[in-house]
């Protein structure tokens, strides 16, 4: 079975940007779980959320995550911010790959996401308040599932990607790609 890396964290914490860089540096495949979900749905997550609600979305998200974790080639997976909400997802992530929690303060994320129209949970609300509420609920879940925690506030995406690659190398996982 292939080993995978998964990045977890709040919406806007840099999972996709950093994941692409880690995959490029390591010669791994990169998959943005949200894009894989949209391909499966045939519509945007925002539209699916509006039509079917969060519970239905979380079921699809769990199915897609299980599929991604079964990929034969080493993969860097940028999970959706809420992937850790389902207990079975936390178990699958913790047991099926090496998980990096990209920690960022809600205040920094809110500044970064001004004008965002894609993330359904941040639409029509005070983004900072929403991110603080999400952090309160999800922060402990990210820590529970994570093998490593990285602070994305003090480092730019390239620096965080380098740190992940160094940790992968130190952990002896570098045989998965040419990191």
Contact map, one row per residue, 1 for C-alpha under 8 A:
11100000000000000000000000000000000000000000000000000000000000000000010100000000000000000000000000000000000000000000000000000000000000000000000000000000000000000000000000000000000
11110000000000000000000000000000000000000000000000000000000000000000011111000000000000000000000000000000000000000000000000000000000000000000000000000000000000000000000000000001000
11111000000000000000000000000000000000000000000000000000000000000000000011100000000000000000000111000000000000000000000000000000000000000000000000000000000000000000000000000001000
01111100000000000000000000000000000000000000000000000000000000000000100001111000000000000000000111000000000000000000000000000000000000000000000000000000000000000000000000000000000
00111110000000000000000000000000000000000000000000000000000000000000000001111000000000000000000011110000000000000000000000000000000000000000000000000000000000000000000000000000000
00011111000000000000000000000000000000000000000000000000000000000000000000011110000000000000100011110000000000000000000000000000000000000000000000000000000000000000000000000000000
00001111100000100010000000000000000000000000000000000000000000000000000000011110000000000000000000111100000000000000000000000000000000000000000000000000000000000000000000000000000
00000111110000100000000000000000000000000000000000000000000000000000000000000111101100000000000000111100000000000000000000000000000000000000010001000000000000000000000000000000000
00000011111010100000000000000000000000000000000000000000000000000000000000000000100000000000000000001111000000000000000000000000000000000010010000000000000000000000000000000000000
00000001111110000000000000000000000000000000000000000000000000000000000000000000110000000000000000000111000000000000000000000000001001100100000000000000000000000000000000000000000
00000000111111000000000000000000000000000000000000000000000000000000000000000001100000000000000000000000000010000000001000000000000000000000000000000000000000000000000000000000000
00000000011111100000000000000000000000000000000000000000000000000000000000000000000000000000000000000000000010011000000000000000000000000000000000000000000000000000000000000000000
00000000111111100000000000000000000000000000000000000000000000000000000000000000000000000000000000000111000010000000000000000000000000000000000000000001000000000000000000000000000
00000000001111111110000000000000000000000000000000000000000000000000000000000000000000000000000000000100000000000000000000000000000000000000000000000001000010000000000000000000000
00000011100111111110000000000000000000000000000000000000000000000000000000000110000000000000000000000100000000000000000000000000000000000000000000000000000000000000000000000000000
00000000000001111111000000000001000000000000000000000000000000000000000000000100000000000000000000000000000000000000000000000000000000000000000000000000000000000000000000000000000
00000000000001111111100000000000000000000000000000000000000000000000000000000000000000000000000000000000000000000000000000000000000000000000000000000000000010000000000000000000000
00000000000001111111110000000000000000000000000000000000000000000000000000000000000000000000000000000000000000000000000000000000000000000000000000000000000011011000000000000000000
00000010000001111111111000000100000000000000000000000000000000000000000000011100000000000000000000000000000000000000000000000000000000000000000000000000000000001000000000000000000
00000000000000011111111100000100000000000000000000000000000000000000000000010000000000000000000000000000000000000000000000000000000000000000000000000000000000000000000000000000000
00000000000000001111111110000000000000000000000000000000000000000000000000000000000000000000000000000000000000000000000000000000000000000000000000000000000001001000000000000000000
00000000000000000111111111010000000000000000000000000000000000000000000000010000000000000000000000000000000000000000000000000000000000000000000000000000000000001101100000000000000
00000000000000000011111111111100000000000000000000000000000000000000000000110000000000000000000000000000000000000000000000000000000000000000000000000000000000000000000000000000000
00000000000000000001111111111000000000000000000000000000000000000000000000000000000000000000000000000000000000000000000000000000000000000000000000000000000000000000000000000000000
00000000000000000000111111110000000000000000000000000000000000000000000000000000000000000000000000000000000000000000000000000000000000000000000000000000000000000000100000000000011
00000000000000000000011111110000000000000000000000000000000000000000000000000000000000000000000000000000000000000000000000000000000000000000000000000000000000000000100000000000111
00000000000000000000001111111000000000000000000000000000000000000000000000000000000000000000000000000000000000000000000000000000000000000000000000000000000000000000000000000000111
00000000000000000000011111111100000000000000000000000000000000000000000011110000000000000000000000000000000000000000000000000000000000000000000000000000000000000000000000000001100
00000000000000000000001100111110000000000000000000000000000000000000000011110000000000000000000000000000000000000000000000000000000000000000000000000000000000000000000000000000000
00000000000000000011001000011111000000000000000000000000000000000000000000111100000000000000000000000000000000000000000000000000000000000000000000000000000000000000000000000000000
00000000000000000000000000001111101100000000000000000000000000000000000000111100000000000000000000000000000000000000000000000000000000000000000000000000000000000000000000000000000
00000000000000010000000000000111111100000000000000000000000000000000000000001110000000000000000000000000000000000000000000000000000000000000000000000000000000000000000000000000000
00000000000000000000000000000011111110000000000000000000000010011001000000001111000000000000000000000000000000000000000000000000000000000000000000000000000000000000000000000000000
00000000000000000000000000000001111111000000100000000000000000000000000000000011000000000000000000000000000000000000000000000000000000000000000000000000000000000000000000000000000
00000000000000000000000000000011111111100000000000000000000000000000000000000000000000000000000000000000000000000000000000000000000000000000000000000000000000000000000000000000000
00000000000000000000000000000011111111110000000000000000000000010000000000000000000000000000000000000000000000000000000000000000000000000000000000000000000000000000000000000000000
00000000000000000000000000000000111111111000100000000000000110010000000000000000000000000000000000000000000000000000000000000000000000000000000000000000000000000000000000000000000
00000000000000000000000000000000011111111111100000000000000000000000000000000000000000000000000000000000000000000000000000000000000000000000000000000000000000000000000000000000000
00000000000000000000000000000000001111111110000000000000000000000000000000000000000000000000000000000000000000000000000000000000000000000000000000000000000000000000000000000000000
00000000000000000000000000000000000111111100000000000000000000000000000000000000000000000000000000000000000000000000000000000000000000000000000000000000000000000000000000000000000
00000000000000000000000000000000000011111111000100000000000000000000000000000000000000000000000000000000000000000000000000000000000000000000000000000000000000000000000000000000000
00000000000000000000000000000000000001111111000000000000000000000000000000000000000000000000000000000000000000000000000000000000000000000000000000000000000000000000000000000000000
00000000000000000000000000000000000001101111101100000000000000000000000000000000000000000000000000000000000000000000000000000000000000000000000000000000000000000000000000000000000
00000000000000000000000000000000000001001111111100000000000000000000000000000000000000000000000000000000000000000000000000000000000000000000000000000000000000000000000000000000000
00000000000000000000000000000000010011000011111110000000100000000000000000000000000000000000000000000000000000000000000100000000000000000000000000000000000000000000000000000000000
00000000000000000000000000000000000000000001111111000000000000000000000000000000000000000000000000000000000000000000011100000000000000000000000000000000000000000000000000000000000
00000000000000000000000000000000000000000011111111100000000000000000000000000000000000000000000000000000000000000000000000000000000000000000000000000000000000000000000000000000000
00000000000000000000000000000000000000001011111111111000100000000000000000000000000000000000000000000000000000000000000000000000000000000000000000000000000000000000000000000000000
00000000000000000000000000000000000000000000111111111101100000000000000000000000000000000000000000000000000000000000000100000000000000000000000000000000000000000000000000000000000
00000000000000000000000000000000000000000000011111111000000000000000000000000000000000000000000000000000000000000000000000000000000000000000000000000000000000000000000000000000000
00000000000000000000000000000000000000000000001111111000000000000000000000000000000000000000000000000000000000000000000000000000000000000000000000000000000000000000000000000000000
00000000000000000000000000000000000000000000000111111111100000000000000000000000000000000000000000000000000000000000000000000000000000000000000000000000000000000000000000000000000
00000000000000000000000000000000000000000000000111111111100000000000000000000000000000000000000000000000000000000000000000000000000000000000000000000000000000000000000000000000000
00000000000000000000000000000000000000000000000010011111110000000000000000000000000000000000000000000000000000000000000000000000000000000000000000000000000000000000000000000000000
00000000000000000000000000000000000000000000000000011111111000000000000000000000000000000000000000000000000000000000000000000000000000000000000000000000000000000000000000000000000
00000000000000000000000000000000000000000000000010011111111100000000000000000000000000000000000000000000000000000000000000000000000000000000000000000000000000000000000000000000000
00000000000000000000000000000000000000000000100110011111111110000000000000000000000000000000000000000000000000000000000000000000000000000000000000000000000000000000000000000000000
00000000000000000000000000000000000000000000000000000111111111000000000000000000001001000000000000000000000000000000000000000000000000000000000000000000000000000000000000000000000
00000000000000000000000000000000000000000000000000000011111111100000000000000000000000000000000000000000000000000000000000000000000000000000000000000000000000000000000000000000000
00000000000000000000000000000000000010000000000000000001111111110000000000000000000000000000000000000000000000000000000000000000000000000000000000000000000000000000000000000000000
00000000000000000000000000000000100010000000000000000000111111111000000000000000001000000000000000000000000000000000000000000000000000000000000000000000000000000000000000000000000
00000000000000000000000000000000000000000000000000000000011111111100000000000000001001011000000000000000000000000000000000000000000000000000000000000000000000000000000000000000000
00000000000000000000000000000000000000000000000000000000001111111110000000000000000000000000000000000000000000000000000000000000000000000000000000000000000000000000000000000000000
00000000000000000000000000000000100110000000000000000000000111111111000000000000000000000000000000000000000000000000000000000000000000000000000000000000000000000000000000000000000
00000000000000000000000000000000100000000000000000000000000011111111100000000010000000001000000000000000000000000000000000000000000000000000000000000000000000000000000000000000000
00000000000000000000000000000000000000000000000000000000000001111111110000000000000000001001000000000000000000000000000000000000000000000000000000000000000000000000000000000000000
00000000000000000000000000000000000000000000000000000000000000111111111000000000000000000000000000000000000000000000000000000000000000000000000000000000000000000000000000000000000
00000000000000000000000000000000100000000000000000000000000000011111111000001000000000000000000000000000000000000000000000000000000000000000000000000000000000000000000000000000000
00010000000000000000000000000000000000000000000000000000000000001111111000000000000000000001100110000000000000000000000000000000000000000000000000000000000000000000000000000000000
11000000000000000000000000000000000000000000000000000000000000000111111100000000000000000000000000000000000000000000000000000000000000000000000000000000000000000000000000000000000
01000000000000000000000000000000000000000000000000000000000000000011111111100000000000000000000000000000000000000000000000000000000000000000000000000000000000000000000000000000000
11000000000000000000000000000000000000000000000000000000000000000000011111000000000000000000000000000000000000000000000000000000000000000000000000000000000000000000000000000000000
01100000000000000000000000011000000000000000000000000000000000000000001111100000000000000000000000000000000000000000000000000000000000000000000000000000000000000000000000000000000
01111000000000000000000000011000000000000000000000000000000000000000001111110000000000000000000000000000000000000000000000000000000000000000000000000000000000000000000000000001100
00111000000000000000001000011110000000000000000000000000000000000000001011111000000000000000000000000000000000000000000000000000000000000000000000000000000000000000000000000000000
00011110000000000011011000011110000000000000000000000000000000000000000001111100000000000000000000000000000000000000000000000000000000000000000000000000000000000000000000000000000
00011110000000000010000000000111100000000000000000000000000000000001000000111110000000000000000000000000000000000000000000000000000000000000000000000000000000000000000000000000000
00000111000000110010000000000111100000000000000000000000000000000000000000011111000000000000000000000000000000000000000000000000000000000000000000000000000000000000000000000000000
00000111000000100000000000000001110000000000000000000000000000001000000000001111101000000000000000000000000000000000000000000000000000000000000000000000000000000000000000000000000
00000001001000000000000000000000110000000000000000000000000000000000000000000111111000000000000000000000000000000000000000000000000000000000000000000000000000000000000000000000000
00000001111000000000000000000000000000000000000000000000000000000000000000000011111100000000000000000000000000000000000000000000000000000000000000000000000000000000000000000000000
00000000010000000000000000000000000000000000000000000000000000000000000000000001111110000000000000000000000000000000000000000000000000000100000000000000000000000000000000000000000
00000001000000000000000000000000000000000000000000000000010011000000000000000011111111001100000000000000000000000000000000000000000000000000000000000000000000000000000000000000000
00000001000000000000000000000000000000000000000000000000000000000000000000000000111111101100000000000000000000000000000000000000000000000100110010000000000000000000000000000000000
00000000000000000000000000000000000000000000000000000000000000000000000000000000011111101100000000000000000000000000000000000000000000000100100000000000000000000000000000000000000
00000000000000000000000000000000000000000000000000000000010001000000000000000000001111111100000000000000000000000000000000000000000000000000000000000000000000000000000000000000000
00000000000000000000000000000000000000000000000000000000000000000000000000000000000111111110000000000000000000000000000000000000000000000000000000000000000000000000000000000000000
00000000000000000000000000000000000000000000000000000000000001000000000000000000000001111111000000000000000000000000000000000000000000000000000000000000000000000000000000000000000
00000000000000000000000000000000000000000000000000000000000001001100000000000000001111111111100000000000000000000000000000000000000000000000000000000000000000000000000000000000000
00000000000000000000000000000000000000000000000000000000000000000000000000000000001111111111110000000000000000000000000000000000000000000000100110000000000000000000000000000000000
00000000000000000000000000000000000000000000000000000000000000000000000000000000000000111111111000000000000000000000000000000000000000000000000010000000000000000000000000000000000
00000000000000000000000000000000000000000000000000000000000000000100100000000000000000011111111100000000000000000000000000000000000000000000000000000000000000000000000000000000000
00000100000000000000000000000000000000000000000000000000000000000000100000000000000000001111111111100000000000000000000000000000000000000000000010000000000000000000000000000000000
00000000000000000000000000000000000000000000000000000000000000000000000000000000000000000111111111100000000000000000000000000000000000000000000011100000000000000000000000000000000
00000000000000000000000000000000000000000000000000000000000000000000000000000000000000000011111110000000000000000000000000000000000000000000000000000000000000000000000000000000000
00110000000000000000000000000000000000000000000000000000000000000000100000000000000000000001111111000000000000000000000000000000000000000000000000000000000000000000000000000000000
00111100000000000000000000000000000000000000000000000000000000000000100000000000000000000000111111100000000000000000000000000000000000000000000000000000000000000000000000000000000
00111100000000000000000000000000000000000000000000000000000000000000000000000000000000000000110111110000000000000000000000000000000000000000000001100000000000000000000000000000000
00001111000000000000000000000000000000000000000000000000000000000000000000000000000000000000110011111000000000000000000000000000000000000000000011110000000000000000000000000000000
00001111000000000000000000000000000000000000000000000000000000000000000000000000000000000000000001111100000000000000000000000000000000000000000001111100000000000001000000000000000
00000011100000000000000000000000000000000000000000000000000000000000000000000000000000000000000000111110000000000000000000000000000000000000011001111100000000000000000000000000000
00000011110011100000000000000000000000000000000000000000000000000000000000000000000000000000000000011111000000000000000000000000000000000000000000001111000000000000000000000000000
00000000110010000000000000000000000000000000000000000000000000000000000000000000000000000000000000001111100000000000000000000000000000000000000000001111100000000000000000000000000
00000000110010000000000000000000000000000000000000000000000000000000000000000000000000000000000000000111110110000000000000000000000000000000000000000011100000000000000000000000000
00000000000000000000000000000000000000000000000000000000000000000000000000000000000000000000000000000011111110000000000000000000000000000000000000000000100000000000000000000000000
00000000000000000000000000000000000000000000000000000000000000000000000000000000000000000000000000000001111111000000000000000001001100100000000000000000000000000000000000000000000
00000000000000000000000000000000000000000000000000000000000000000000000000000000000000000000000000000000111111100000000000000001000000000000000000000000000000000000000000000000000
00000000000000000000000000000000000000000000000000000000000000000000000000000000000000000000000000000001111111110000000000000000000000000000000000000000100000000000000000000000000
00000000001110000000000000000000000000000000000000000000000000000000000000000000000000000000000000000001111111111000000000000000001000000000000000000000000000000000000000000000000
00000000000000000000000000000000000000000000000000000000000000000000000000000000000000000000000000000000011111111100000000000011001000000000000000000000000000000000000000000000000
00000000000000000000000000000000000000000000000000000000000000000000000000000000000000000000000000000000001111111100000000000000000000000000000000000000000000000000000000000000000
00000000000100000000000000000000000000000000000000000000000000000000000000000000000000000000000000000000000111111100000000000000000000000000000000000000000000000000000000000000000
00000000000100000000000000000000000000000000000000000000000000000000000000000000000000000000000000000000000011111111000000000000000000000000000000000000000000000000000000000000000
00000000000000000000000000000000000000000000000000000000000000000000000000000000000000000000000000000000000001111111000000000000000000000000000000000000000000000000000000000000000
00000000000000000000000000000000000000000000000000000000000000000000000000000000000000000000000000000000000000001111100000000000000000000000000000000000000000000000000000000000000
00000000000000000000000000000000000000000000000000000000000000000000000000000000000000000000000000000000000000001111111000000000000000000000000000000000000000000000000000000000000
00000000000000000000000000000000000000000000000000000000000000000000000000000000000000000000000000000000000000000011111100100000000000000000000000000000000000000000000000000000000
00000000000000000000000000000000000000000000010000000000000000000000000000000000000000000000000000000000000000000001111100000000000000000000000000000000000000000000000000000000000
00000000001000000000000000000000000000000000010000000000000000000000000000000000000000000000000000000000000000000001111111100000000000000000000000000000000000000000000000000000000
00000000000000000000000000000000000000000000110010000000000000000000000000000000000000000000000000000000000000000000111111100000000000000000000000000000000000000000000000000000000
00000000000000000000000000000000000000000000000000000000000000000000000000000000000000000000000000000000000000000000001111100000010000000000000000000000000000000000000000000000000
00000000000000000000000000000000000000000000000000000000000000000000000000000000000000000000000000000000000000000000001111111110011000000000000000000000000000000000000000000000000
00000000000000000000000000000000000000000000000000000000000000000000000000000000000000000000000000000000000000000000101111111010000000000000000000000000000000000000000000000000000
00000000000000000000000000000000000000000000000000000000000000000000000000000000000000000000000000000000000000000000000001111100000000000000000000000000000000000000000000000000000
00000000000000000000000000000000000000000000000000000000000000000000000000000000000000000000000000000000000000000000000001111110110000000000000000000000000000000000000000000000000
00000000000000000000000000000000000000000000000000000000000000000000000000000000000000000000000000000000000000000000000001011111110000000000000000000000000000000000000000000000000
00000000000000000000000000000000000000000000000000000000000000000000000000000000000000000000000000000000000001000000000001101111111000000000000000000000000000000000000000000000000
00000000000000000000000000000000000000000000000000000000000000000000000000000000000000000000000000000000011001000000000000000111111100000000000000000000000000000000000000000000000
00000000000000000000000000000000000000000000000000000000000000000000000000000000000000000000000000000000000000000000000000001111111110000000000000000000000000000000000000000000000
00000000000000000000000000000000000000000000000000000000000000000000000000000000000000000000000000000000000000000000000011001111111111000000000000000000000000000000000000000000000
00000000010000000000000000000000000000000000000000000000000000000000000000000000000000000000000000000000010011000000000001000011111111100000000000000000000000000000000000000000000
00000000000000000000000000000000000000000000000000000000000000000000000000000000000000000000000000000000010000000000000000000001111111110000000000000000000000000000000000000000000
00000000000000000000000000000000000000000000000000000000000000000000000000000000000000000000000000000000000000000000000000000000111111111000000000000000000000000000000000000000000
00000000010000000000000000000000000000000000000000000000000000000000000000000000000000000000000000000000000000000000000000000000011111111110000000000000000000000000000000000000000
00000000010000000000000000000000000000000000000000000000000000000000000000000000000000000000000000000000010000000000000000000000001111111110000000000000000000000000000000000000000
00000000000000000000000000000000000000000000000000000000000000000000000000000000000000000000000000000000000000000000000000000000000111111111000000000000000000000000000000000000000
00000000000000000000000000000000000000000000000000000000000000000000000000000000000000000000000000000000000000000000000000000000000011111111100000000000000000000000000000000000000
00000000010000000000000000000000000000000000000000000000000000000000000000000000010110000000000000000000000000000000000000000000000001111111110000000000000000000000000000000000000
00000000100000000000000000000000000000000000000000000000000000000000000000000000000000000000000000000000000000000000000000000000000001111111111000000000000000000000000000000000000
00000000000000000000000000000000000000000000000000000000000000000000000000000000000000000000000000000000000000000000000000000000000000011111111100000000000000000000000000000000000
00000000000000000000000000000000000000000000000000000000000000000000000000000000000110000100000000000000000000000000000000000000000000001111111110000000000000000000000000000000000
00000001100000000000000000000000000000000000000000000000000000000000000000000000000100000000000000001000000000000000000000000000000000000111111111000000000000000000000000000000000
00000000000000000000000000000000000000000000000000000000000000000000000000000000000000000000000000001000000000000000000000000000000000000011111111001000000000000000000000000000000
00000000000000000000000000000000000000000000000000000000000000000000000000000000000000000100000000000000000000000000000000000000000000000001111111000000000000000000000000000000000
00000000000000000000000000000000000000000000000000000000000000000000000000000000000100000110110000100000000000000000000000000000000000000000111111100000000000000000000000000000000
00000001000000000000000000000000000000000000000000000000000000000000000000000000000000000000010001111000000000000000000000000000000000000000011111111000000000000000000000000000000
00000000000000000000000000000000000000000000000000000000000000000000000000000000000000000000010001111000000000000000000000000000000000000000000011111000000000000000000000000000000
00000000000000000000000000000000000000000000000000000000000000000000000000000000000000000000000000111000000000000000000000000000000000000000000001111100000000000000000000000000000
00000000000000000000000000000000000000000000000000000000000000000000000000000000000000000000000000011110000000000000000000000000000000000000001001111110000000000000000000000000000
00000000000000000000000000000000000000000000000000000000000000000000000000000000000000000000000000011110000000000000000000000000000000000000000000011111000000010000000000000000000
00000000000000000000000000000000000000000000000000000000000000000000000000000000000000000000000000000111000000000000000000000000000000000000000000001111111000000000000000000000000
00000000000011000000000000000000000000000000000000000000000000000000000000000000000000000000000000000111000000000000000000000000000000000000000000000111111110010000000000000000000
00000000000000000000000000000000000000000000000000000000000000000000000000000000000000000000000000000011100100000000000000000000000000000000000000000011111100000000000000000000000
00000000000000000000000000000000000000000000000000000000000000000000000000000000000000000000000000000000000000000000000000000000000000000000000000000011111100000000000000000000000
00000000000000000000000000000000000000000000000000000000000000000000000000000000000000000000000000000000000000000000000000000000000000000000000000000011111111110000000000000000000
00000000000000000000000000000000000000000000000000000000000000000000000000000000000000000000000000000000000000000000000000000000000000000000000000000001111111110000000000000000000
00000000000001001100000000000000000000000000000000000000000000000000000000000000000000000000000000000000000000000000000000000000000000000000000000000001001111111000000000000000000
00000000000000000100100000000000000000000000000000000000000000000000000000000000000000000000000000000000000000000000000000000000000000000000000000000000001111111100000000000000000
00000000000000000000000000000000000000000000000000000000000000000000000000000000000000000000000000000000000000000000000000000000000000000000000000000000001111111110000000000000000
00000000000000000100000000000000000000000000000000000000000000000000000000000000000000000000000000000000000000000000000000000000000000000000000000000101001111111111000000000000000
00000000000000000110110000000000000000000000000000000000000000000000000000000000000000000000000000000000000000000000000000000000000000000000000000000000000011111111100000000000000
00000000000000000000010000000000000000000000000000000000000000000000000000000000000000000000000000000000000000000000000000000000000000000000000000000000000001111111110000000000000
00000000000000000000000000000000000000000000000000000000000000000000000000000000000000000000000000000000000000000000000000000000000000000000000000000000000000111111111000000000000
00000000000000000000010000000000000000000000000000000000000000000000000000000000000000000000000000010000000000000000000000000000000000000000000000000000000000011111111100000000000
00000000000000000000010011000000000000000000000000000000000000000000000000000000000000000000000000000000000000000000000000000000000000000000000000000000000000001111111110000000001
00000000000000000000000000000000000000000000000000000000000000000000000000000000000000000000000000000000000000000000000000000000000000000000000000000000000000000111111111000000001
00000000000000000000000000000000000000000000000000000000000000000000000000000000000000000000000000000000000000000000000000000000000000000000000000000000000000000011111111100000000
00000000000000000000000000000000000000000000000000000000000000000000000000000000000000000000000000000000000000000000000000000000000000000000000000000000000000000001111111111100000
00000000000000000000000000000000000000000000000000000000000000000000000000000000000000000000000000000000000000000000000000000000000000000000000000000000000000000000111111111100001
00000000000000000000000000000000000000000000000000000000000000000000000000000000000000000000000000000000000000000000000000000000000000000000000000000000000000000000011111111100000
00000000000000000000000000000000000000000000000000000000000000000000000000000000000000000000000000000000000000000000000000000000000000000000000000000000000000000000001111111100000
00000000000000000000000000000000000000000000000000000000000000000000000000000000000000000000000000000000000000000000000000000000000000000000000000000000000000000000000111111110000
00000000000000000000000000000000000000000000000000000000000000000000000000000000000000000000000000000000000000000000000000000000000000000000000000000000000000000000000111111111000
00000000000000000000000000000000000000000000000000000000000000000000000000000000000000000000000000000000000000000000000000000000000000000000000000000000000000000000000111111111111
00000000000000000000000000000000000000000000000000000000000000000000000000000000000000000000000000000000000000000000000000000000000000000000000000000000000000000000000000011111110
01100000000000000000000000010000000000000000000000000000000000000000000001000000000000000000000000000000000000000000000000000000000000000000000000000000000000000000000000001111110
00000000000000000000000001110000000000000000000000000000000000000000000001000000000000000000000000000000000000000000000000000000000000000000000000000000000000000000000000000111111
00000000000000000000000011100000000000000000000000000000000000000000000000000000000000000000000000000000000000000000000000000000000000000000000000000000000000000000000000000111111
00000000000000000000000011100000000000000000000000000000000000000000000000000000000000000000000000000000000000000000000000000000000000000000000000000000000000000000110010000100111
